Amino acid sequence: MSDKEFTLQLQGYRMATAEILYHMPDHPSVLQTFVWQNLDLSPSYPKLMKFLDFWEDNLDGRLHSVTVGAKQLIAASDIGEATEIVLH
């Protein structure tokens, strides 16, 4: 772990993992899964939201749903709750 990552964790950042379901561009009735992972701030997840905005603006696969789990890496016994982001 780098010093920067350690400092971010001390500031409240957690390892966030998002399971992103999206519609295949050529077959919209078929869902595909993409997994995203990064240090992010719970519960607002600004890095994830920036990534999802990029996705909607630049990629063809329309988002279906996003499920997020977060874990504090410094305190091994603390596990964050999984949440779902509702897309419009």
N, CA, C and O atoms as a CHARMM CRD file, in Angstrom:
* protein
*
  352
    1    1 MET  N      0.85100  -1.17600   0.00000 PROA 1      0.00000
    2    1 MET  CA     0.00000   0.00000   0.00000 PROA 1      0.00000
    3    1 MET  C      0.89400   1.23500   0.00000 PROA 1      0.00000
    4    1 MET  O      1.86100   1.31500   0.75800 PROA 1      0.00000
    5    2 SER  N      0.56200   2.19000  -0.85300 PROA 2      0.00000
    6    2 SER  CA     1.34900   3.41800  -0.92200 PROA 2      0.00000
    7    2 SER  C      0.96900   4.36200   0.21400 PROA 2      0.00000
    8    2 SER  O     -0.08200   4.21200   0.83600 PROA 2      0.00000
    9    3 ASP  N      1.83900   5.33600   0.47500 PROA 3      0.00000
   10    3 ASP  CA     1.55200   6.34000   1.50300 PROA 3      0.00000
   11    3 ASP  C      0.30100   7.13400   1.15300 PROA 3      0.00000
   12    3 ASP  O     -0.47400   7.49800   2.03700 PROA 3      0.00000
   13    4 LYS  N      0.10000   7.40500  -0.14800 PROA 4      0.00000
   14    4 LYS  CA    -1.08400   8.15300  -0.58500 PROA 4      0.00000
   15    4 LYS  C     -2.35800   7.37400  -0.26600 PROA 4      0.00000
   16    4 LYS  O     -3.32800   7.93900   0.23900 PROA 4      0.00000
   17    5 GLU  N     -2.35100   6.05800  -0.56600 PROA 5      0.00000
   18    5 GLU  CA    -3.52200   5.22500  -0.27000 PROA 5      0.00000
   19    5 GLU  C     -3.77600   5.16900   1.22900 PROA 5      0.00000
   20    5 GLU  O     -4.92500   5.24000   1.66400 PROA 5      0.00000
   21    6 PHE  N     -2.73000   5.04300   2.01600 PROA 6      0.00000
   22    6 PHE  CA    -2.87600   5.00000   3.47100 PROA 6      0.00000
   23    6 PHE  C     -3.46300   6.30500   3.98700 PROA 6      0.00000
   24    6 PHE  O     -4.35300   6.29600   4.83800 PROA 6      0.00000
   25    7 THR  N     -2.96400   7.43100   3.47100 PROA 7      0.00000
   26    7 THR  CA    -3.47900   8.74900   3.87300 PROA 7      0.00000
   27    7 THR  C     -4.95700   8.88200   3.51300 PROA 7      0.00000
   28    7 THR  O     -5.74100   9.39400   4.31000 PROA 7      0.00000
   29    8 LEU  N     -5.34400   8.42700   2.32200 PROA 8      0.00000
   30    8 LEU  CA    -6.75600   8.48100   1.91100 PROA 8      0.00000
   31    8 LEU  C     -7.62400   7.66300   2.87100 PROA 8      0.00000
   32    8 LEU  O     -8.72300   8.08600   3.23300 PROA 8      0.00000
   33    9 GLN  N     -7.13200   6.49900   3.27900 PROA 9      0.00000
   34    9 GLN  CA    -7.90500   5.65600   4.18900 PROA 9      0.00000
   35    9 GLN  C     -8.07600   6.33400   5.54700 PROA 9      0.00000
   36    9 GLN  O     -9.12800   6.21000   6.17400 PROA 9      0.00000
   37   10 LEU  N     -7.05900   7.04200   5.99900 PROA 10     0.00000
   38   10 LEU  CA    -7.17600   7.78800   7.25700 PROA 10     0.00000
   39   10 LEU  C     -8.18300   8.92600   7.13700 PROA 10     0.00000
   40   10 LEU  O     -8.73700   9.37900   8.13900 PROA 10     0.00000
   41   11 GLN  N     -8.42200   9.39200   5.89900 PROA 11     0.00000
   42   11 GLN  CA    -9.38400  10.46300   5.65300 PROA 11     0.00000
   43   11 GLN  C    -10.79600   9.92200   5.41700 PROA 11     0.00000
   44   11 GLN  O    -11.70600  10.69100   5.10600 PROA 11     0.00000
   45   12 GLY  N    -10.98500   8.60400   5.56100 PROA 12     0.00000
   46   12 GLY  CA   -12.32200   8.03500   5.43800 PROA 12     0.00000
   47   12 GLY  C    -12.60000   7.30000   4.14300 PROA 12     0.00000
   48   12 GLY  O    -13.69600   6.76900   3.96200 PROA 12     0.00000
   49   13 TYR  N    -11.63900   7.25400   3.24000 PROA 13     0.00000
   50   13 TYR  CA   -11.83100   6.50900   2.00000 PROA 13     0.00000
   51   13 TYR  C    -11.86700   5.01200   2.29900 PROA 13     0.00000
   52   13 TYR  O    -11.16100   4.52900   3.18500 PROA 13     0.00000
   53   14 ARG  N    -12.69100   4.28900   1.55800 PROA 14     0.00000
   54   14 ARG  CA   -12.82100   2.84700   1.70200 PROA 14     0.00000
   55   14 ARG  C    -12.66600   2.20000   0.34200 PROA 14     0.00000
   56   14 ARG  O    -12.86400   2.83800  -0.69200 PROA 14     0.00000
   57   15 MET  N    -12.30600   0.91800   0.35400 PROA 15     0.00000
   58   15 MET  CA   -12.26600   0.18100  -0.90100 PROA 15     0.00000
   59   15 MET  C    -13.70700  -0.08200  -1.31000 PROA 15     0.00000
   60   15 MET  O    -14.43100  -0.81400  -0.63500 PROA 15     0.00000
   61   16 ALA  N    -14.11100   0.51400  -2.41100 PROA 16     0.00000
   62   16 ALA  CA   -15.47500   0.36600  -2.91900 PROA 16     0.00000
   63   16 ALA  C    -15.44800  -0.53900  -4.14400 PROA 16     0.00000
   64   16 ALA  O    -14.61700  -0.38300  -5.03900 PROA 16     0.00000
   65   17 THR  N    -16.36700  -1.47700  -4.16000 PROA 17     0.00000
   66   17 THR  CA   -16.51400  -2.37300  -5.30700 PROA 17     0.00000
   67   17 THR  C    -17.93500  -2.22000  -5.82200 PROA 17     0.00000
   68   17 THR  O    -18.89800  -2.34400  -5.06600 PROA 17     0.00000
   69   18 ALA  N    -18.05700  -1.94900  -7.11500 PROA 18     0.00000
   70   18 ALA  CA   -19.37500  -1.76700  -7.71900 PROA 18     0.00000
   71   18 ALA  C    -19.59000  -2.83400  -8.78500 PROA 18     0.00000
   72   18 ALA  O    -18.75300  -3.03400  -9.66500 PROA 18     0.00000
   73   19 GLU  N    -20.72500  -3.51100  -8.68700 PROA 19     0.00000
   74   19 GLU  CA   -21.14500  -4.41900  -9.74300 PROA 19     0.00000
   75   19 GLU  C    -22.10300  -3.63300 -10.62200 PROA 19     0.00000
   76   19 GLU  O    -23.17600  -3.22200 -10.17900 PROA 19     0.00000
   77   20 ILE  N    -21.70700  -3.42800 -11.86600 PROA 20     0.00000
   78   20 ILE  CA   -22.48000  -2.60900 -12.80000 PROA 20     0.00000
   79   20 ILE  C    -23.12500  -3.54300 -13.82300 PROA 20     0.00000
   80   20 ILE  O    -22.43600  -4.25500 -14.55400 PROA 20     0.00000
   81   21 LEU  N    -24.45400  -3.52700 -13.86100 PROA 21     0.00000
   82   21 LEU  CA   -25.17400  -4.27300 -14.89500 PROA 21     0.00000
   83   21 LEU  C    -25.56300  -3.27900 -15.97900 PROA 21     0.00000
   84   21 LEU  O    -26.08600  -2.20200 -15.69400 PROA 21     0.00000
   85   22 TYR  N    -25.29700  -3.65700 -17.23400 PROA 22     0.00000
   86   22 TYR  CA   -25.63400  -2.76500 -18.33900 PROA 22     0.00000
   87   22 TYR  C    -26.18700  -3.57600 -19.50300 PROA 22     0.00000
   88   22 TYR  O    -25.94000  -4.77600 -19.62200 PROA 22     0.00000
   89   23 HSD  N    -26.93500  -2.89900 -20.35000 PROA 23     0.00000
   90   23 HSD  CA   -27.52600  -3.51400 -21.53900 PROA 23     0.00000
   91   23 HSD  C    -26.47700  -3.58800 -22.64500 PROA 23     0.00000
   92   23 HSD  O    -25.79600  -2.60300 -22.93000 PROA 23     0.00000
   93   24 MET  N    -26.35100  -4.75400 -23.26200 PROA 24     0.00000
   94   24 MET  CA   -25.42400  -4.90600 -24.38700 PROA 24     0.00000
   95   24 MET  C    -25.88700  -3.98800 -25.52800 PROA 24     0.00000
   96   24 MET  O    -27.06800  -3.99800 -25.87500 PROA 24     0.00000
   97   25 PRO  N    -24.98800  -3.20200 -26.11300 PROA 25     0.00000
   98   25 PRO  CA   -25.38700  -2.26800 -27.17600 PROA 25     0.00000
   99   25 PRO  C    -26.06600  -2.94300 -28.37000 PROA 25     0.00000
  100   25 PRO  O    -27.04700  -2.41900 -28.89800 PROA 25     0.00000
  101   26 ASP  N    -25.55700  -4.09300 -28.79700 PROA 26     0.00000
  102   26 ASP  CA   -26.12300  -4.77900 -29.96400 PROA 26     0.00000
  103   26 ASP  C    -27.30600  -5.67400 -29.62600 PROA 26     0.00000
  104   26 ASP  O    -28.05800  -6.07400 -30.51500 PROA 26     0.00000
  105   27 HSD  N    -27.47500  -5.99100 -28.34200 PROA 27     0.00000
  106   27 HSD  CA   -28.57000  -6.85800 -27.88200 PROA 27     0.00000
  107   27 HSD  C    -29.12400  -6.27400 -26.58500 PROA 27     0.00000
  108   27 HSD  O    -28.81300  -6.78600 -25.50900 PROA 27     0.00000
  109   28 PRO  N    -29.93100  -5.22200 -26.65500 PROA 28     0.00000
  110   28 PRO  CA   -30.37700  -4.49100 -25.46000 PROA 28     0.00000
  111   28 PRO  C    -31.12400  -5.32900 -24.42500 PROA 28     0.00000
  112   28 PRO  O    -31.20800  -4.93400 -23.26100 PROA 28     0.00000
  113   29 SER  N    -31.66700  -6.47500 -24.82700 PROA 29     0.00000
  114   29 SER  CA   -32.37900  -7.30200 -23.85200 PROA 29     0.00000
  115   29 SER  C    -31.42500  -8.17700 -23.03400 PROA 29     0.00000
  116   29 SER  O    -31.85300  -8.85100 -22.09700 PROA 29     0.00000
  117   30 VAL  N    -30.14000  -8.17000 -23.38400 PROA 30     0.00000
  118   30 VAL  CA   -29.13400  -8.96700 -22.67900 PROA 30     0.00000
  119   30 VAL  C    -28.33700  -8.04900 -21.74300 PROA 30     0.00000
  120   30 VAL  O    -27.86400  -6.98800 -22.14900 PROA 30     0.00000
  121   31 LEU  N    -28.19800  -8.48200 -20.46900 PROA 31     0.00000
  122   31 LEU  CA   -27.42100  -7.71900 -19.49700 PROA 31     0.00000
  123   31 LEU  C    -26.02000  -8.30300 -19.37700 PROA 31     0.00000
  124   31 LEU  O    -25.83100  -9.51900 -19.41800 PROA 31     0.00000
  125   32 GLN  N    -25.04600  -7.41600 -19.22800 PROA 32     0.00000
  126   32 GLN  CA   -23.65200  -7.79200 -19.02600 PROA 32     0.00000
  127   32 GLN  C    -23.20100  -7.19000 -17.69900 PROA 32     0.00000
  128   32 GLN  O    -23.74400  -6.17500 -17.26200 PROA 32     0.00000
  129   33 THR  N    -22.21300  -7.80700 -17.05800 PROA 33     0.00000
  130   33 THR  CA   -21.69300  -7.32100 -15.78300 PROA 33     0.00000
  131   33 THR  C    -20.30800  -6.72300 -15.96200 PROA 33     0.00000
  132   33 THR  O    -19.47500  -7.25900 -16.69200 PROA 33     0.00000
  133   34 PHE  N    -20.07300  -5.59500 -15.27800 PROA 34     0.00000
  134   34 PHE  CA   -18.75900  -4.97300 -15.21800 PROA 34     0.00000
  135   34 PHE  C    -18.47800  -4.71200 -13.74300 PROA 34     0.00000
  136   34 PHE  O    -19.35600  -4.24000 -13.02100 PROA 34     0.00000
  137   35 VAL  N    -17.25900  -5.01400 -13.28500 PROA 35     0.00000
  138   35 VAL  CA   -16.89300  -4.77100 -11.89000 PROA 35     0.00000
  139   35 VAL  C    -15.89100  -3.62700 -11.83800 PROA 35     0.00000
  140   35 VAL  O    -14.86600  -3.65500 -12.52000 PROA 35     0.00000
  141   36 TRP  N    -16.19600  -2.61800 -11.02200 PROA 36     0.00000
  142   36 TRP  CA   -15.34800  -1.44100 -10.82400 PROA 36     0.00000
  143   36 TRP  C    -14.87000  -1.45500  -9.38100 PROA 36     0.00000
  144   36 TRP  O    -15.64700  -1.77800  -8.48200 PROA 36     0.00000
  145   37 GLN  N    -13.59500  -1.10800  -9.13700 PROA 37     0.00000
  146   37 GLN  CA   -13.08400  -1.07900  -7.77000 PROA 37     0.00000
  147   37 GLN  C    -12.08700   0.06200  -7.62200 PROA 37     0.00000
  148   37 GLN  O    -11.22100   0.26500  -8.47300 PROA 37     0.00000
  149   38 ASN  N    -12.22800   0.81500  -6.50800 PROA 38     0.00000
  150   38 ASN  CA   -11.34700   1.94500  -6.25500 PROA 38     0.00000
  151   38 ASN  C    -11.54700   2.40800  -4.81900 PROA 38     0.00000
  152   38 ASN  O    -12.55800   2.08300  -4.19600 PROA 38     0.00000
  153   39 LEU  N    -10.58600   3.16800  -4.28900 PROA 39     0.00000
  154   39 LEU  CA   -10.80000   3.82900  -3.00100 PROA 39     0.00000
  155   39 LEU  C    -11.76300   4.98000  -3.23300 PROA 39     0.00000
  156   39 LEU  O    -11.57700   5.77300  -4.15600 PROA 39     0.00000
  157   40 ASP  N    -12.79200   5.07400  -2.39800 PROA 40     0.00000
  158   40 ASP  CA   -13.81300   6.10200  -2.59100 PROA 40     0.00000
  159   40 ASP  C    -14.42800   6.45500  -1.24200 PROA 40     0.00000
  160   40 ASP  O    -14.26500   5.72200  -0.26700 PROA 40     0.00000
  161   41 LEU  N    -15.12800   7.56900  -1.19100 PROA 41     0.00000
  162   41 LEU  CA   -15.77200   8.04400   0.04000 PROA 41     0.00000
  163   41 LEU  C    -17.20300   7.55100   0.11000 PROA 41     0.00000
  164   41 LEU  O    -18.01300   7.84000  -0.77000 PROA 41     0.00000
  165   42 SER  N    -17.50700   6.81000   1.15400 PROA 42     0.00000
  166   42 SER  CA   -18.87600   6.33500   1.39000 PROA 42     0.00000
  167   42 SER  C    -19.60300   7.38100   2.22600 PROA 42     0.00000
  168   42 SER  O    -18.96600   7.95600   3.10800 PROA 42     0.00000
  169   43 PRO  N    -20.85500   7.66600   2.02500 PROA 43     0.00000
  170   43 PRO  CA   -21.80700   7.01700   1.14900 PROA 43     0.00000
  171   43 PRO  C    -22.01800   7.73300  -0.18500 PROA 43     0.00000
  172   43 PRO  O    -22.84400   7.29200  -0.98400 PROA 43     0.00000
  173   44 SER  N    -21.30200   8.81400  -0.44700 PROA 44     0.00000
  174   44 SER  CA   -21.56600   9.57700  -1.67700 PROA 44     0.00000
  175   44 SER  C    -20.83900   9.00500  -2.90600 PROA 44     0.00000
  176   44 SER  O    -21.29600   9.20200  -4.03200 PROA 44     0.00000
  177   45 TYR  N    -19.72200   8.30500  -2.70800 PROA 45     0.00000
  178   45 TYR  CA   -18.96200   7.66900  -3.78500 PROA 45     0.00000
  179   45 TYR  C    -18.68600   8.61300  -4.96300 PROA 45     0.00000
  180   45 TYR  O    -19.12100   8.33700  -6.08100 PROA 45     0.00000
  181   46 PRO  N    -17.96600   9.72800  -4.72800 PROA 46     0.00000
  182   46 PRO  CA   -17.74000  10.69300  -5.81800 PROA 46     0.00000
  183   46 PRO  C    -16.93900  10.12100  -6.99000 PROA 46     0.00000
  184   46 PRO  O    -17.21500  10.47600  -8.13600 PROA 46     0.00000
  185   47 LYS  N    -15.95500   9.24800  -6.74200 PROA 47     0.00000
  186   47 LYS  CA   -15.18500   8.66500  -7.85000 PROA 47     0.00000
  187   47 LYS  C    -16.06500   7.73200  -8.67700 PROA 47     0.00000
  188   47 LYS  O    -15.99400   7.73900  -9.90600 PROA 47     0.00000
  189   48 LEU  N    -16.88500   6.93900  -8.01500 PROA 48     0.00000
  190   48 LEU  CA   -17.79500   6.04700  -8.73800 PROA 48     0.00000
  191   48 LEU  C    -18.79800   6.85400  -9.54400 PROA 48     0.00000
  192   48 LEU  O    -19.06800   6.52400 -10.69900 PROA 48     0.00000
  193   49 MET  N    -19.35100   7.90100  -8.96100 PROA 49     0.00000
  194   49 MET  CA   -20.33000   8.71600  -9.67100 PROA 49     0.00000
  195   49 MET  C    -19.69300   9.37500 -10.89900 PROA 49     0.00000
  196   49 MET  O    -20.33200   9.47600 -11.94700 PROA 49     0.00000
  197   50 LYS  N    -18.44000   9.82200 -10.77700 PROA 50     0.00000
  198   50 LYS  CA   -17.73200  10.39800 -11.92500 PROA 50     0.00000
  199   50 LYS  C    -17.56000   9.34700 -13.01700 PROA 50     0.00000
  200   50 LYS  O    -17.73900   9.64100 -14.19900 PROA 50     0.00000
  201   51 PHE  N    -17.21000   8.11200 -12.61900 PROA 51     0.00000
  202   51 PHE  CA   -17.06200   7.03100 -13.58400 PROA 51     0.00000
  203   51 PHE  C    -18.39400   6.73200 -14.26400 PROA 51     0.00000
  204   51 PHE  O    -18.43300   6.54300 -15.47900 PROA 51     0.00000
  205   52 LEU  N    -19.49200   6.68700 -13.49700 PROA 52     0.00000
  206   52 LEU  CA   -20.80500   6.40800 -14.08800 PROA 52     0.00000
  207   52 LEU  C    -21.24800   7.52300 -15.02800 PROA 52     0.00000
  208   52 LEU  O    -21.86700   7.25700 -16.05800 PROA 52     0.00000
  209   53 ASP  N    -20.93700   8.77000 -14.68000 PROA 53     0.00000
  210   53 ASP  CA   -21.23000   9.88900 -15.58700 PROA 53     0.00000
  211   53 ASP  C    -20.44700   9.73600 -16.89800 PROA 53     0.00000
  212   53 ASP  O    -20.98400   9.95400 -17.98300 PROA 53     0.00000
  213   54 PHE  N    -19.16000   9.35300 -16.77500 PROA 54     0.00000
  214   54 PHE  CA   -18.34900   9.11400 -17.97800 PROA 54     0.00000
  215   54 PHE  C    -18.97200   8.00400 -18.81400 PROA 54     0.00000
  216   54 PHE  O    -19.06200   8.11000 -20.03700 PROA 54     0.00000
  217   55 TRP  N    -19.40100   6.93600 -18.14000 PROA 55     0.00000
  218   55 TRP  CA   -20.01000   5.79300 -18.84500 PROA 55     0.00000
  219   55 TRP  C    -21.21500   6.26100 -19.65400 PROA 55     0.00000
  220   55 TRP  O    -21.31900   5.99000 -20.85000 PROA 55     0.00000
  221   56 GLU  N    -22.12500   6.97000 -18.98100 PROA 56     0.00000
  222   56 GLU  CA   -23.34900   7.40600 -19.65600 PROA 56     0.00000
  223   56 GLU  C    -23.06300   8.36000 -20.81000 PROA 56     0.00000
  224   56 GLU  O    -23.78000   8.35200 -21.81100 PROA 56     0.00000
  225   57 ASP  N    -22.02300   9.18300 -20.68300 PROA 57     0.00000
  226   57 ASP  CA   -21.69600  10.16300 -21.72200 PROA 57     0.00000
  227   57 ASP  C    -20.92100   9.56600 -22.90200 PROA 57     0.00000
  228   57 ASP  O    -21.01100  10.08400 -24.01400 PROA 57     0.00000
  229   58 ASN  N    -20.16200   8.48600 -22.68000 PROA 58     0.00000
  230   58 ASN  CA   -19.22100   8.02000 -23.69100 PROA 58     0.00000
  231   58 ASN  C    -19.38100   6.57900 -24.16600 PROA 58     0.00000
  232   58 ASN  O    -18.83800   6.21800 -25.21000 PROA 58     0.00000
  233   59 LEU  N    -20.10600   5.75700 -23.43400 PROA 59     0.00000
  234   59 LEU  CA   -20.22500   4.34800 -23.80800 PROA 59     0.00000
  235   59 LEU  C    -21.63700   4.03700 -24.27500 PROA 59     0.00000
  236   59 LEU  O    -22.59400   4.70100 -23.87800 PROA 59     0.00000
  237   60 ASP  N    -21.75800   3.02300 -25.11900 PROA 60     0.00000
  238   60 ASP  CA   -23.04200   2.68400 -25.71900 PROA 60     0.00000
  239   60 ASP  C    -23.93600   1.83600 -24.82900 PROA 60     0.00000
  240   60 ASP  O    -25.15800   1.90700 -24.96100 PROA 60     0.00000
  241   61 GLY  N    -23.38300   1.04800 -23.94100 PROA 61     0.00000
  242   61 GLY  CA   -24.19900   0.16300 -23.10200 PROA 61     0.00000
  243   61 GLY  C    -24.95400   0.94400 -22.03900 PROA 61     0.00000
  244   61 GLY  O    -24.34500   1.49700 -21.12300 PROA 61     0.00000
  245   62 ARG  N    -26.29400   0.99200 -22.15800 PROA 62     0.00000
  246   62 ARG  CA   -27.12700   1.72700 -21.19500 PROA 62     0.00000
  247   62 ARG  C    -27.07800   1.03500 -19.83600 PROA 62     0.00000
  248   62 ARG  O    -27.23600  -0.18300 -19.75000 PROA 62     0.00000
  249   63 LEU  N    -26.86000   1.80800 -18.78000 PROA 63     0.00000
  250   63 LEU  CA   -26.78200   1.25300 -17.43100 PROA 63     0.00000
  251   63 LEU  C    -28.13600   0.71800 -16.98100 PROA 63     0.00000
  252   63 LEU  O    -29.17500   1.33100 -17.22800 PROA 63     0.00000
  253   64 HSD  N    -28.10700  -0.41600 -16.32700 PROA 64     0.00000
  254   64 HSD  CA   -29.31100  -1.02800 -15.76500 PROA 64     0.00000
  255   64 HSD  C    -29.35100  -0.81400 -14.25300 PROA 64     0.00000
  256   64 HSD  O    -30.32900  -0.28200 -13.72900 PROA 64     0.00000
  257   65 SER  N    -28.29100  -1.22900 -13.54900 PROA 65     0.00000
  258   65 SER  CA   -28.23900  -1.06100 -12.09100 PROA 65     0.00000
  259   65 SER  C    -26.79700  -1.12500 -11.62000 PROA 65     0.00000
  260   65 SER  O    -25.91600  -1.63800 -12.31100 PROA 65     0.00000
  261   66 VAL  N    -26.57800  -0.58600 -10.42200 PROA 66     0.00000
  262   66 VAL  CA   -25.25200  -0.59000  -9.80800 PROA 66     0.00000
  263   66 VAL  C    -25.42200  -0.98300  -8.34700 PROA 66     0.00000
  264   66 VAL  O    -26.21300  -0.38000  -7.62200 PROA 66     0.00000
  265   67 THR  N    -24.67900  -1.99400  -7.92300 PROA 67     0.00000
  266   67 THR  CA   -24.67700  -2.40700  -6.52600 PROA 67     0.00000
  267   67 THR  C    -23.27900  -2.15100  -5.97300 PROA 67     0.00000
  268   67 THR  O    -22.28600  -2.55300  -6.57900 PROA 67     0.00000
  269   68 VAL  N    -23.20100  -1.47800  -4.81400 PROA 68     0.00000
  270   68 VAL  CA   -21.92200  -1.05500  -4.26100 PROA 68     0.00000
  271   68 VAL  C    -21.71700  -1.66200  -2.88300 PROA 68     0.00000
  272   68 VAL  O    -22.62400  -1.67300  -2.05100 PROA 68     0.00000
  273   69 GLY  N    -20.51700  -2.16300  -2.65700 PROA 69     0.00000
  274   69 GLY  CA   -20.09900  -2.60100  -1.33300 PROA 69     0.00000
  275   69 GLY  C    -18.82400  -1.85900  -0.99300 PROA 69     0.00000
  276   69 GLY  O    -18.01600  -1.58000  -1.87900 PROA 69     0.00000
  277   70 ALA  N    -18.62800  -1.53400   0.28200 PROA 70     0.00000
  278   70 ALA  CA   -17.42500  -0.80200   0.68300 PROA 70     0.00000
  279   70 ALA  C    -16.85700  -1.42400   1.94800 PROA 70     0.00000
  280   70 ALA  O    -17.60000  -1.88800   2.81300 PROA 70     0.00000
  281   71 LYS  N    -15.53800  -1.43000   2.04700 PROA 71     0.00000
  282   71 LYS  CA   -14.85400  -2.02000   3.17800 PROA 71     0.00000
  283   71 LYS  C    -13.73300  -1.10800   3.61200 PROA 71     0.00000
  284   71 LYS  O    -12.91500  -0.68300   2.79600 PROA 71     0.00000
  285   72 GLN  N    -13.69400  -0.80200   4.92000 PROA 72     0.00000
  286   72 GLN  CA   -12.56300  -0.06900   5.46300 PROA 72     0.00000
  287   72 GLN  C    -11.38500  -1.01500   5.48900 PROA 72     0.00000
  288   72 GLN  O    -11.49600  -2.12300   6.01400 PROA 72     0.00000
  289   73 LEU  N    -10.26400  -0.60500   4.93800 PROA 73     0.00000
  290   73 LEU  CA    -9.10800  -1.48500   4.87100 PROA 73     0.00000
  291   73 LEU  C     -8.23300  -1.40800   6.11600 PROA 73     0.00000
  292   73 LEU  O     -7.51000  -2.35700   6.41900 PROA 73     0.00000
  293   74 ILE  N     -8.28800  -0.30700   6.83200 PROA 74     0.00000
  294   74 ILE  CA    -7.43700  -0.15100   8.00300 PROA 74     0.00000
  295   74 ILE  C     -7.96800  -0.96700   9.18200 PROA 74     0.00000
  296   74 ILE  O     -7.19200  -1.62000   9.87800 PROA 74     0.00000
  297   75 ALA  N     -9.27400  -0.93600   9.40900 PROA 75     0.00000
  298   75 ALA  CA    -9.88600  -1.69800  10.49600 PROA 75     0.00000
  299   75 ALA  C    -10.47600  -2.97700   9.90100 PROA 75     0.00000
  300   75 ALA  O    -11.54300  -2.94900   9.28800 PROA 75     0.00000
  301   76 ALA  N     -9.77800  -4.09200  10.08300 PROA 76     0.00000
  302   76 ALA  CA   -10.17200  -5.33500   9.42900 PROA 76     0.00000
  303   76 ALA  C    -11.53100  -5.85500   9.88000 PROA 76     0.00000
  304   76 ALA  O    -12.16800  -6.60600   9.14200 PROA 76     0.00000
  305   77 SER  N    -11.98700  -5.48500  11.05500 PROA 77     0.00000
  306   77 SER  CA   -13.26000  -6.02000  11.54900 PROA 77     0.00000
  307   77 SER  C    -14.47300  -5.21300  11.10300 PROA 77     0.00000
  308   77 SER  O    -15.60400  -5.64900  11.31700 PROA 77     0.00000
  309   78 ASP  N    -14.27000  -4.05300  10.49100 PROA 78     0.00000
  310   78 ASP  CA   -15.38800  -3.21000  10.05400 PROA 78     0.00000
  311   78 ASP  C    -15.73900  -3.50400   8.60400 PROA 78     0.00000
  312   78 ASP  O    -14.90700  -3.33600   7.71300 PROA 78     0.00000
  313   79 ILE  N    -16.96900  -3.94100   8.36800 PROA 79     0.00000
  314   79 ILE  CA   -17.43400  -4.21300   7.00800 PROA 79     0.00000
  315   79 ILE  C    -18.58400  -3.27100   6.71300 PROA 79     0.00000
  316   79 ILE  O    -19.53800  -3.18400   7.48700 PROA 79     0.00000
  317   80 GLY  N    -18.49400  -2.55600   5.58000 PROA 80     0.00000
  318   80 GLY  CA   -19.55700  -1.64100   5.18200 PROA 80     0.00000
  319   80 GLY  C    -20.74800  -2.40200   4.62200 PROA 80     0.00000
  320   80 GLY  O    -20.63500  -3.56900   4.24500 PROA 80     0.00000
  321   81 GLU  N    -21.87800  -1.73700   4.57400 PROA 81     0.00000
  322   81 GLU  CA   -23.09500  -2.32900   4.02500 PROA 81     0.00000
  323   81 GLU  C    -23.13100  -2.18000   2.51800 PROA 81     0.00000
  324   81 GLU  O    -22.62100  -1.20400   1.96800 PROA 81     0.00000
  325   82 ALA  N    -23.73200  -3.14500   1.85700 PROA 82     0.00000
  326   82 ALA  CA   -23.94500  -3.03500   0.41700 PROA 82     0.00000
  327   82 ALA  C    -25.13800  -2.12700   0.17200 PROA 82     0.00000
  328   82 ALA  O    -26.14800  -2.21500   0.87000 PROA 82     0.00000
  329   83 THR  N    -25.02000  -1.26700  -0.81000 PROA 83     0.00000
  330   83 THR  CA   -26.11000  -0.36900  -1.15500 PROA 83     0.00000
  331   83 THR  C    -26.35000  -0.43100  -2.64500 PROA 83     0.00000
  332   83 THR  O    -25.48900  -0.89000  -3.39600 PROA 83     0.00000
  333   84 GLU  N    -27.49800   0.02100  -3.07600 PROA 84     0.00000
  334   84 GLU  CA   -27.80100   0.04800  -4.50000 PROA 84     0.00000
  335   84 GLU  C    -28.04400   1.48900  -4.91000 PROA 84     0.00000
  336   84 GLU  O    -28.73800   2.23500  -4.22000 PROA 84     0.00000
  337   85 ILE  N    -27.47300   1.86800  -6.02700 PROA 85     0.00000
  338   85 ILE  CA   -27.68000   3.20800  -6.59100 PROA 85     0.00000
  339   85 ILE  C    -28.78200   3.08700  -7.63000 PROA 85     0.00000
  340   85 ILE  O    -28.70000   2.25900  -8.53800 PROA 85     0.00000
  341   86 VAL  N    -29.81500   3.91500  -7.49600 PROA 86     0.00000
  342   86 VAL  CA   -30.92500   3.87300  -8.43600 PROA 86     0.00000
  343   86 VAL  C    -30.60600   4.79800  -9.59700 PROA 86     0.00000
  344   86 VAL  O    -30.28700   5.97000  -9.40100 PROA 86     0.00000
  345   87 LEU  N    -30.69600   4.26200 -10.81100 PROA 87     0.00000
  346   87 LEU  CA   -30.41600   5.04100 -12.01100 PROA 87     0.00000
  347   87 LEU  C    -31.72100   5.47000 -12.65000 PROA 87     0.00000
  348   87 LEU  O    -32.72100   4.75600 -12.58100 PROA 87     0.00000
  349   88 HSD  N    -31.70800   6.62500 -13.26500 PROA 88     0.00000
  350   88 HSD  CA   -32.92200   7.14600 -13.90900 PROA 88     0.00000
  351   88 HSD  C    -32.96800   6.74000 -15.34900 PROA 88     0.00000
  352   88 HSD  O    -33.91400   7.08300 -16.05800 PROA 88     0.00000
